[in-house]
């Protein structure tokens, strides 16, 4: 079996996560998280749609981590993002982090907004 090391260039992968935190590029971040080509920061959850809309022209898809379990996005939140023609994919936080990392390693224009587990 051939193993290849993944290179993230200047991008910020999710190294790990646990109860209430994420580890990004070796640093711990407490609470909900937003990772994008512009950097990392906190995310105010479903009430903070403006942070995500600011990414609209810089990404092709936004992965939304819904916490420990898959959950439906609140209707108003989802409709606001869709009205701006943002491509969104909602899933539990673990799969969202892994999918984000894979596409990031391929050089894709992706972002992650995730609630902690």
C-alpha positions as CSV (number, residue, x, y, z in Angstrom):
1,X,0.0,0.0,0.0
2,X,1.3,3.4,-0.9
3,X,0.8,6.3,1.6
4,X,0.9,9.9,0.6
5,X,1.4,12.8,3.0
6,X,-1.4,15.4,2.7
7,X,-0.3,19.0,2.2
8,X,-2.6,21.8,3.2
9,X,-0.3,24.6,2.0
10,X,-1.5,27.8,3.9
11,X,-5.0,26.4,4.6
12,X,-6.2,25.5,8.1
13,X,-7.3,21.8,8.6
14,X,-9.2,20.5,11.6
15,X,-6.7,18.4,13.5
16,X,-9.2,17.1,16.0
17,X,-12.4,17.9,18.1
18,X,-13.9,16.9,21.3
19,X,-16.6,18.1,23.8
20,X,-16.8,21.8,23.3
21,X,-13.6,22.4,21.3
22,X,-11.8,22.0,18.0
23,X,-8.0,21.8,17.4
24,X,-7.1,23.7,14.2
25,X,-3.5,23.8,12.9
26,X,-2.3,22.7,16.4
27,X,-4.3,25.4,18.3
28,X,-7.4,24.8,20.5
29,X,-10.5,26.7,19.7
30,X,-13.4,26.6,22.3
31,X,-17.0,26.7,21.0
32,X,-18.5,27.0,17.5
33,X,-16.0,27.5,14.7
34,X,-15.8,29.0,11.2
35,X,-12.9,28.1,8.9
36,X,-12.6,29.7,5.5
37,X,-9.9,30.7,3.0
38,X,-9.8,34.0,4.9
39,X,-8.9,32.4,8.2
40,X,-10.6,31.1,11.3
41,X,-12.8,32.5,13.9
42,X,-15.8,32.0,16.1
43,X,-19.2,31.4,14.8
44,X,-22.4,32.4,16.6
45,X,-24.3,29.4,15.5
46,X,-27.5,29.5,13.5
47,X,-28.2,33.2,14.5
48,X,-24.9,34.3,12.9
49,X,-25.7,34.0,9.2
50,X,-23.9,37.2,8.2
51,X,-20.5,35.6,9.0
52,X,-21.2,32.9,6.5
53,X,-22.7,35.2,3.9
54,X,-19.4,37.2,3.9
55,X,-17.8,34.1,2.4
56,X,-20.2,33.8,-0.5
57,X,-17.8,34.8,-3.3
58,X,-14.8,33.1,-1.9
59,X,-16.0,29.5,-1.6
60,X,-17.8,26.9,-3.7
61,X,-19.3,24.9,-0.8
62,X,-20.0,25.5,2.9
63,X,-20.0,22.5,5.2
64,X,-22.1,23.0,8.3
65,X,-21.4,20.7,11.3
66,X,-24.7,20.3,13.3
67,X,-23.1,18.9,16.5
68,X,-22.7,15.3,17.7
69,X,-25.7,14.2,15.6
70,X,-27.1,15.1,12.2
71,X,-29.9,17.7,12.6
72,X,-32.0,19.7,10.2
73,X,-30.9,23.3,9.7
74,X,-33.4,25.8,11.0
75,X,-35.6,26.8,8.1
76,X,-34.9,30.6,8.2
77,X,-31.2,30.0,8.4
78,X,-31.2,27.6,5.5
79,X,-33.5,29.7,3.4
80,X,-31.3,32.8,3.9
81,X,-28.2,31.0,2.7
82,X,-30.0,29.5,-0.2
83,X,-31.5,32.9,-1.2
84,X,-27.9,34.0,-1.7
85,X,-27.2,30.9,-3.8
86,X,-24.7,29.5,-1.4
87,X,-24.0,25.7,-1.8
88,X,-24.4,24.2,1.7
89,X,-24.0,20.7,3.0
90,X,-25.2,19.9,6.5
91,X,-24.0,16.9,8.4
92,X,-22.9,15.9,11.9
93,X,-19.7,17.8,13.0
94,X,-17.4,14.8,12.7
95,X,-18.2,14.0,9.1
96,X,-18.3,17.7,8.3
97,X,-14.7,18.2,9.6
98,X,-13.4,15.1,7.7
99,X,-15.1,16.1,4.4
100,X,-13.8,19.7,4.8
101,X,-10.2,18.4,5.3
102,X,-10.4,16.1,2.3
103,X,-11.6,18.8,-0.1
104,X,-9.2,21.3,1.5
105,X,-6.3,18.9,0.7
106,X,-7.4,18.8,-2.9
107,X,-7.2,22.6,-3.1
108,X,-10.9,23.2,-3.3
109,X,-12.6,26.4,-2.2
110,X,-14.4,25.2,0.9
111,X,-15.4,26.6,4.3
112,X,-16.6,24.9,7.5
113,X,-19.1,26.3,10.1
114,X,-19.4,23.8,12.9
115,X,-21.1,23.5,16.2
116,X,-19.0,21.5,18.8
117,X,-19.9,18.0,19.8
